[in-house]
Amino acid sequence: MSEGVLGKSDIVFDAALLQNETEAMKREWLVTNGIGGYSSATLANANTRRYHALLVAALKPPVGRCVLLSKLEETLVVKRGDREERFELSANLYPGTTHPTGYRWLEEWRMLPAPSWTWRVDEGIKIGKQVWMPRGHNAVYVAYSVSEAPADVEMRLELVPLLAWRDYHSEMAATSSTPLAIWCETNRCLRLRLPQIEGITEAPVPLHLRLCRRDGQPYEAASFSANACWYYRFLHPREQERGLDFCEDLFSPGVFTLPISSDQPLVVEGGIEPLDLPTPAESLDAVGEEQQLLLTQCLDADAFEARLVLATRDFLVEPPEGRATVIAGYHWFTDWGRDTMIALPGLCLTTGKVPFARAILRSFAQFVDQGMIPNRFPDVGSQPEYNTVDASLWFILAVWRVHKTGQESAFLEELWPALQAIIEGYRKGTRYNIHVDTRDHLLYAGVERVQLTWMDAKVGDYVVTPRIGKPVEINALWYNALRCVADIARSMGKTIDAQRYDEEAERAREGFQGRFARGDGLGLYDVLDTPPHGEPDGAIRPNQIFALSLPFPLFSASHPTAQAILRTVQSQLLTPFGLRTLAPDDPHYAPRYEGDVWHRDTAYHQGTAWPWLLGAFAEAVWKVTGSREEARRALLPLSTQMEVYGVGSLPEIYDGSEPQRPNGCIAQAWSVAEVLRVLRELRSEGEKERS
């Protein structure tokens, strides 16, 4: 792999941006450990969310996330003769002030192979920092090195670890119950016993902070001075914007002092015991090798596609004693059945990770119950939640897409009972009044106070978009699921089953075409047979696009209804960064996703734009117009967005109206996956035509 391929994927910021507090604070970096844990903050090194920390460990992988090592307060002391100067490199937000403001010395930030900062604190003095996590471990490495220094100066770093022991959805408050801390001089390791974390652990949490070299050997010049104290009132403005608690206190056990020079790079290793960690150098090499391997999947791709490929690694998790799955989004989502199945093709099949895809599908197949796969595995507790009508249908499509990558007879035989259970469960009827209506062969779903479709916002008992009845994308998915299972049955030699499912699919298609098409030229109704009087829901929403984009479209490209769907979505819902969830002229349209929980959740699917839907839109454009270039143009505006919010990834949502601010999760699995999947399909088709 050439450096050029890696280089074109990198994201680099210079002093002009980094020394601008507003710009540096609004951009966030993320590294992950492959088991649900992560490290994240802003480019300015300030924590602006409760979810920011150097070590957020998944204590019950992939869930049970807890903030343990919030940050390191960093001070570089430069001694020239008898004179000492102190340069505080950190940044913190407190009510009414920012202190310190170490970002004003930042010269460069670089994303690959791991987030790296360079400070120029004085003429001829440059110091760097790099943060990464070893795959499969609840641990983090923070490395420091001097890249420039005059021969006549002596330098030392003073590092103050700031600790928390809390669930990552909460804020830390000072308490009399503080950690036990023991400094081990021999291996330069501070061993801590953090108090147990309510709702997560039943015993103290063993954390260690070790000072070492890149080869893992102790950093012998390191010393530790105990000085237990609390730091108060750290401000988290992103939580304040969300109407949540936004201040916390952090505990420090003392100060590490470390002489540092150009020939003495050092690493702070923080992790949960017991650990059998690779050396820092081995771990960083492994990160780079994984990135290089991923990039072999897109040697001819542009920087946008290459960055999307690299972003996929953050979402795929495989705990050593858990299930292979997908983290739906960082920072606060865990694994959701719907998100996993939608994202799986883009995350796995475009990156050559077909075995991982099969592992995920096998793991979810074990949880099929009454024809349904789980919607969510909670952070606390082990009982999965089944409140979704579409996750099982997306599961079938994911199995079919894996099947189309090559004949996997053993895999299909293994999953065949789950596929049948879903189809039969839905046909006969299952939870939440999910059943096929024998009159039109369409799928009905819904009961009061339960949200079943992807538009699932709920505040207390209030379901914002209940969509009870026959939702349009659910029935497009039902038709596609029947076609997919029929195709799989044929490949397995089950001709009778294949014929039966094909016949049922044809009946569903006839019912769909006969009932969903509107007479006003605006495409399709969003929901049929809505309570209490069975009237169709005429709201203009993006869900109708799936009637064209899925593998088995419900209308031919030349059909007038296909033209009407595309025209309506393009004219009323398309934005540069996603499809709006409601047309702006609707009286319920919410142009901004902002404010407290009520205001955010009631705007979530009432106008907010979602990038993941652009994948389906671009696919529909391609299928209806035949133009790959037009389809690709719909996705390209997102290429600029990988540098403005969650650096190196795509966000969950945008405001529906201009200016379209990114919001929600800084890195969302299906945003990355769907855009990547369609970009790859468009490029592959172009290559086929040229050959």
Residue pairs with C-beta under 8 A, 6 or more apart in sequence:
1 292
1 295
1 296
5 295
5 299
5 306
6 112
6 113
6 291
6 292
6 295
8 302
8 303
8 306
9 112
9 291
9 295
9 303
9 306
9 307
9 310
10 110
10 111
10 112
11 110
11 111
11 112
11 307
11 642
11 643
11 647
11 648
12 108
12 109
12 110
12 111
13 27
13 43
13 108
13 109
13 643
14 107
14 108
15 106
15 107
15 108
17 23
17 24
17 43
18 24
18 43
18 44
18 103
18 106
18 107
18 108
18 109
19 103
19 104
19 105
19 106
21 44
21 98
21 101
21 103
24 42
24 43
24 44
24 103
24 106
25 42
25 43
25 44
25 46
25 48
25 93
26 42
26 644
26 645
27 42
27 43
27 643
27 644
27 645
27 647
28 40
28 41
28 42
28 43
28 48
28 52
28 645
28 646
28 647
28 666
29 40
29 41
29 42
29 43
29 111
29 115
29 131
29 647
29 648
30 38
30 39
30 40
30 314
30 330
30 646
30 647
30 648
30 649
30 666
30 667
31 38
31 39
31 40
31 114
31 115
31 131
31 132
31 133
31 314
32 38
32 39
32 133
32 313
32 314
32 327
32 330
33 58
33 133
33 134
33 135
33 136
33 137
33 138
33 139
34 135
34 136
34 313
34 316
34 317
34 318
35 58
35 61
35 62
35 136
35 137
35 138
35 317
35 318
35 319
35 320
35 322
36 58
36 61
36 62
36 63
36 64
36 65
36 317
36 319
36 327
36 334
37 55
37 56
37 57
37 58
37 61
37 65
37 133
37 138
38 56
38 133
38 314
38 330
38 331
39 53
39 54
39 55
39 56
39 131
39 133
39 140
40 51
40 52
40 53
40 56
40 330
40 331
40 666
41 47
41 48
41 52
41 53
41 54
41 71
42 48
42 52
42 91
43 103
43 106
43 109
43 117
43 647
44 91
44 102
44 103
44 106
45 71
45 74
45 89
45 90
45 91
45 102
45 103
45 117
46 90
46 91
46 92
46 93
46 98
47 53
47 70
47 71
47 92
47 93
47 234
47 236
48 93
48 236
48 237
48 238
49 236
49 238
49 239
49 331
50 67
50 168
50 169
50 170
50 171
50 236
50 239
50 244
50 245
50 246
50 248
51 67
51 168
51 330
51 331
51 332
52 70
52 236
52 331
53 67
53 68
53 69
53 70
53 71
53 164
53 168
54 69
54 70
54 71
54 72
54 131
54 140
54 142
54 270
55 67
55 68
55 69
55 138
55 139
55 140
55 270
55 271
56 65
56 66
56 67
56 68
56 168
56 331
57 65
57 66
57 68
57 138
57 272
58 64
58 65
58 138
58 319
59 65
59 66
59 138
59 197
59 200
59 201
59 205
59 272
60 200
61 317
61 319
61 320
61 321
61 322
62 317
62 319
62 322
62 325
62 327
62 334
62 335
63 334
63 335
63 377
63 378
63 379
63 380
64 200
64 379
64 380
65 167
65 168
65 379
66 165
66 166
66 167
66 168
66 197
66 200
66 201
66 205
67 164
67 165
67 166
67 167
67 168
67 172
68 163
68 164
68 165
68 194
68 205
68 207
68 270
68 272
69 140
69 161
69 162
69 163
69 207
69 209
69 270
70 162
70 163
70 164
70 172
70 250
71 90
71 162
71 250
72 90
72 142
72 159
72 160
72 161
72 162
72 268
73 88
73 90
73 159
73 160
73 161
73 162
73 252
74 88
74 89
74 90
74 102
74 129
74 157
74 158
74 159
75 86
75 87
75 88
75 89
75 90
75 157
75 158
75 159
76 86
76 87
76 89
76 119
76 121
76 127
76 155
76 156
76 157
77 84
77 85
77 86
77 87
77 155
77 156
77 157
77 158
78 84
78 85
78 86
78 87
78 121
78 122
78 125
78 153
78 154
78 155
79 85
79 153
79 154
79 155
79 156
80 152
80 153
81 152
85 122
87 102
87 105
87 119
87 121
87 122
88 100
88 101
88 102
89 100
89 102
89 105
89 119
89 121
89 127
89 129
90 100
90 102
91 98
91 100
91 101
91 102
91 103
92 98
92 99
92 100
92 234
93 234
93 235
93 236
93 237
94 233
94 234
94 235
95 233
95 235
95 247
102 119
105 119
105 120
105 121
106 117
106 118
106 119
107 118
107 119
107 120
107 126
108 116
108 117
108 118
109 115
109 116
109 117
109 118
110 116
111 647
111 648
112 291
112 310
113 132
113 284
113 287
113 288
113 291
114 130
114 131
114 132
114 284
114 287
115 130
115 131
115 132
116 128
116 129
116 130
117 128
117 129
117 130
118 126
118 127
118 128
118 147
119 126
119 127
119 128
119 129
120 126
120 148
121 127
124 148
124 149
124 150
125 146
125 148
125 149
125 150
125 153
125 155
126 146
126 147
126 148
126 149
127 144
127 145
127 146
127 147
127 155
127 260
128 144
128 145
128 146
128 147
129 142
129 143
129 144
130 141
130 142
130 143
130 145
130 284
131 140
131 141
131 142
131 143
132 140
132 141
132 283
132 284
132 287
133 139
133 140
133 141
133 283
134 141
134 277
134 278
134 283
134 286
135 283
135 286
135 287
135 290
136 320
137 271
137 275
137 277
138 271
138 272
139 269
139 270
139 271
139 272
139 275
139 277
140 269
140 270
140 271
141 267
141 268
141 269
141 270
141 280
141 283
141 284
142 267
142 268
142 270
143 214
143 265
143 266
143 267
143 268
143 280
143 284
144 157
144 258
144 260
144 265
144 266
144 267
144 268
145 260
145 262
145 265
145 266
146 155
146 260
146 261
146 262
146 264
146 265
147 262
148 262
149 155
149 261
149 262
154 259
155 259
155 260
155 261
156 257
156 258
156 259
156 260
157 256
157 257
157 258
157 260
157 266
158 255
158 256
158 257
158 258
159 255
159 256
159 258
159 268
160 252
160 254
160 255
160 256
161 190
161 209
161 252
161 253
161 256
161 270
162 231
162 250
162 251
162 252
163 179
163 192
163 194
163 207
163 250
163 251
163 252
163 253
164 172
164 248
164 250
164 251
165 172
165 179
165 194
165 195
165 196
165 197
165 205
166 172
166 197
167 197
167 198
167 199
167 200
167 379
168 331
168 332
169 332
169 379
170 245
171 236
171 239
171 245
171 246
171 247
171 248
172 248
172 249
172 250
172 251
173 248
173 249
174 230
174 232
174 249
174 251
175 195
177 195
178 195
178 228
178 251
179 192
179 193
179 194
179 195
179 207
179 251
179 253
180 192
180 193
180 204
181 190
181 191
181 192
181 226
181 228
181 253
181 254
182 190
182 191
182 192
183 189
183 190
183 191
183 224
183 226
184 190
184 191
186 218
187 210
187 218
188 210
188 211
188 212
188 218
188 219
188 220
188 222
189 208
189 209
189 210
189 211
189 218
190 208
190 209
190 210
190 224
190 253
190 254
190 256
191 206
191 207
191 208
191 273
192 206
192 207
192 208
192 209
192 253
193 204
193 205
193 206
193 207
194 204
194 205
194 206
194 207
195 204
195 205
196 202
196 203
196 204
196 205
197 205
199 380
200 380
205 272
206 272
206 273
206 274
207 270
207 271
207 272
207 273
208 269
208 270
208 271
208 273
208 275
209 256
209 268
209 269
209 270
210 218
210 268
210 269
210 270
211 218
211 219
211 222
211 256
211 258
211 266
211 267
211 268
211 269
212 218
212 219
212 266
212 267
212 269
212 280
213 219
213 265
213 266
213 267
213 280
214 265
214 267
214 279
214 280
214 281
214 284
215 279
215 280
215 281
216 277
216 279
216 280
216 281
216 282
219 258
219 264
219 266
219 267
221 258
221 259
221 264
222 256
222 257
222 258
222 266
223 256
223 257
223 258
224 254
224 255
224 256
224 257
225 254
225 255
225 257
226 253
226 254
227 252
227 253
227 254
227 255
228 251
228 252
228 253
228 254
229 251
229 252
230 249
230 250
230 251
230 252
231 249
231 250
231 251
231 252
232 249
233 247
233 249
234 247
234 248
234 249
234 250
235 246
235 247
236 246
236 247
236 248
237 246
239 245
239 246
240 246
241 594
242 595
242 596
242 597
242 600
243 595
243 596
243 597
243 599
243 600
244 597
256 268
258 266
260 266
267 280
269 277
269 280
271 277
277 283
278 286
290 313
291 310
291 313
294 309
294 310
294 312
294 313
294 351
295 306
295 309
295 310
297 309
297 350
297 351
297 352
298 305
298 306
298 309
298 680
300 683
301 309
301 683
303 639
304 636
304 638
304 639
304 642
304 679
305 676
305 679
305 680
305 683
307 642
307 648
308 642
308 650
308 672
308 675
308 676
308 679
309 350
309 351
309 676
310 648
311 642
311 648
311 649
311 650
311 667
311 672
312 346
312 347
312 348
312 350
312 351
312 672
312 673
312 676
314 327
314 330
314 649
314 667
315 326
315 327
315 328
315 343
315 347
315 667
315 669
315 672
315 673
316 324
316 326
316 347
316 348
316 353
316 356
317 324
317 325
317 326
317 327
317 335
318 324
318 325
318 356
318 359
323 360
323 363
323 364
324 356
324 359
324 360
324 362
324 363
325 335
325 340
325 360
325 363
325 364
325 377
326 335
326 339
326 340
326 343
326 344
326 347
326 360
326 669
327 333
327 334
327 335
327 669
328 334
328 335
328 336
328 339
328 340
328 343
328 665
328 668
328 669
328 670
329 339
329 652
329 664
329 665
329 667
329 668
329 669
330 646
330 665
330 666
330 667
331 665
331 666
332 665
333 339
333 665
334 376
334 377
334 378
334 379
335 376
335 377
336 375
336 376
336 391
337 364
337 373
337 374
337 375
337 376
337 388
337 391
337 392
337 395
338 375
338 388
338 390
338 391
338 394
338 454
339 669
339 670
340 360
340 364
340 391
340 669
341 364
341 373
341 391
341 394
341 395
341 397
341 398
342 394
342 612
342 670
342 673
342 674
343 669
343 670
343 672
343 673
343 674
344 357
344 360
344 361
344 398
344 401
344 673
345 357
345 398
345 401
345 673
345 677
346 615
346 670
346 672
346 673
346 674
346 675
346 676
346 677
346 680
347 353
347 669
347 672
347 673
347 676
348 354
348 356
348 357
348 360
349 357
349 401
349 402
349 405
349 677
350 676
350 677
350 680
354 402
354 405
354 406
357 398
357 402
358 402
358 408
358 411
361 395
361 398
361 399
361 402
361 415
362 414
362 415
364 373
364 374
364 395
365 373
365 395
365 414
365 415
365 418
367 373
367 374
367 384
368 392
368 418
368 421
368 422
369 386
370 386
370 425
370 430
370 431
371 392
371 421
371 422
371 423
371 424
371 425
371 426
371 430
372 386
372 388
372 391
372 392
372 422
372 425
372 430
372 431
372 434
373 386
373 388
373 391
373 392
373 395
373 422
374 384
374 385
374 386
374 388
374 391
375 384
375 385
375 386
375 387
375 388
375 391
376 384
376 385
376 387
377 384
377 385
378 384
378 385
386 431
387 432
387 450
387 451
387 452
387 456
388 452
388 453
388 456
389 432
389 434
389 443
389 445
389 446
389 452
389 453
389 471
389 474
390 452
390 453
390 454
390 473
390 474
390 477
392 422
392 425
392 426
393 422
393 474
393 477
393 478
393 480
393 481
394 477
395 418
395 422
396 419
396 422
396 423
396 480
396 481
396 484
396 485
397 477
397 480
397 481
397 484
397 550
397 551
399 412
399 415
399 419
399 484
399 488
400 484
400 485
400 487
400 488
400 551
401 551
402 408
402 411
403 411
403 412
403 487
403 488
403 491
407 491
409 492
412 488
412 491
412 492
413 492
416 488
416 492
419 485
419 488
420 485
420 497
422 481
423 481
423 482
423 485
423 501
425 434
426 434
426 435
426 436
426 443
426 478
427 435
427 436
427 504
428 435
429 435
429 436
432 445
432 446
432 447
432 450
432 452
433 444
433 445
433 446
433 447
434 443
434 444
434 445
434 452
435 443
435 444
435 445
436 442
436 443
436 444
436 478
437 443
437 444
437 470
437 529
440 511
440 514
440 515
441 504
441 507
441 508
441 510
441 511
442 470
442 475
442 478
442 508
442 511
442 512
442 515
442 528
443 470
443 474
443 475
443 478
443 508
444 469
444 470
444 529
445 452
445 453
445 468
445 469
445 470
445 471
445 474
446 452
446 466
446 467
446 468
446 469
447 468
448 466
448 468
449 461
449 463
450 463
451 457
451 458
451 463
451 464
451 465
451 466
452 467
453 465
453 467
453 471
453 473
453 474
453 543
454 473
455 464
455 465
455 467
455 541
455 543
455 581
455 604
455 605
456 465
456 605
457 463
457 464
457 465
457 601
457 602
457 604
457 605
458 464
458 601
459 597
459 598
459 601
459 602
464 601
464 602
464 604
464 605
464 606
465 605
465 606
467 526
467 527
467 530
467 537
468 527
468 530
468 531
469 527
469 528
469 529
469 530
469 531
469 534
469 537
470 515
470 527
470 528
470 529
471 526
471 527
471 543
472 516
472 524
472 525
472 526
472 527
472 528
472 543
472 544
472 546
472 547
473 543
473 544
473 546
473 547
475 508
475 512
475 516
476 512
476 546
476 547
476 550
476 554
477 546
477 550
478 508
479 505
479 508
479 509
479 512
479 552
479 554
480 550
480 551
480 552
482 501
482 502
482 504
482 505
482 508
483 501
483 502
483 505
483 551
483 552
484 551
484 552
485 497
485 501
486 497
486 498
486 499
486 501
486 502
486 505
487 498
489 495
489 497
489 498
489 501
490 498
505 552
509 554
512 547
512 554
513 554
513 555
513 561
515 528
516 524
516 525
516 528
516 544
516 547
517 523
517 524
517 561
518 524
518 525
518 538
518 564
521 564
521 568
522 538
522 540
522 564
522 568
523 540
523 544
523 561
523 564
523 565
523 567
523 568
523 569
524 544
524 547
524 561
524 565
525 536
525 537
525 538
526 536
526 537
526 538
526 539
526 540
526 541
526 543
526 544
527 536
527 537
528 536
528 537
529 536
530 536
530 537
539 582
539 583
539 586
539 588
540 568
540 572
540 573
540 582
540 583
540 586
541 573
541 581
541 582
541 583
542 569
542 573
542 579
542 580
542 581
542 610
542 613
542 616
542 617
544 565
544 568
544 569
545 565
545 566
545 569
545 579
545 613
545 616
545 617
545 620
546 616
547 553
547 554
547 555
547 565
548 554
548 555
548 562
548 565
548 566
548 619
548 620
548 623
548 624
549 615
549 616
549 617
549 619
549 620
549 623
550 616
553 562
553 623
555 561
555 562
555 565
556 562
557 623
557 624
557 625
557 626
562 624
563 624
565 620
566 620
566 621
566 624
566 625
569 579
569 617
569 620
570 617
572 580
572 583
572 584
572 585
573 579
573 580
573 581
573 583
574 580
574 617
574 634
575 609
575 654
575 656
575 660
576 637
576 638
576 660
577 609
577 611
577 614
577 637
577 638
577 641
577 654
577 660
577 662
578 609
578 610
578 611
578 612
578 613
578 614
578 653
578 654
579 609
579 610
579 613
579 614
579 617
580 607
580 608
580 609
580 656
581 604
581 605
581 606
581 607
581 608
581 609
581 610
581 656
582 588
582 589
582 590
582 605
582 606
582 607
582 656
583 589
584 591
584 607
584 656
584 657
586 607
588 606
589 606
589 607
589 656
590 602
590 603
590 606
590 607
590 608
590 656
591 607
591 655
591 656
591 657
592 603
592 655
592 656
592 657
593 600
593 603
593 604
593 608
593 653
593 654
593 655
593 656
593 663
593 664
594 600
594 603
594 655
594 663
604 653
607 656
607 657
608 653
608 654
608 655
608 656
608 663
609 653
609 654
609 655
609 656
609 660
610 652
610 653
610 654
610 671
611 638
611 641
611 650
611 651
611 652
611 653
611 654
611 668
611 671
611 674
611 675
612 668
612 670
612 671
612 673
612 674
612 675
613 674
614 634
614 635
614 638
614 674
614 675
615 635
615 673
615 674
615 675
615 677
615 678
616 674
617 634
618 631
618 632
618 634
618 635
618 678
618 682
619 631
619 678
619 681
621 627
621 630
621 631
621 634
622 628
622 630
622 631
622 678
622 682
625 631
628 682
628 685
628 686
631 678
631 682
632 679
632 682
635 675
635 678
635 679
638 650
638 675
641 650
641 651
641 662
642 648
642 649
642 650
644 662
645 651
645 662
645 666
646 662
646 665
646 666
646 667
648 667
649 666
649 667
649 668
649 671
649 672
650 667
650 668
650 671
650 672
650 675
651 662
651 663
651 664
651 665
651 666
651 667
651 668
651 671
652 663
652 664
652 665
652 668
652 671
653 662
653 663
653 664
654 660
654 661
654 662
654 663
655 661
655 663
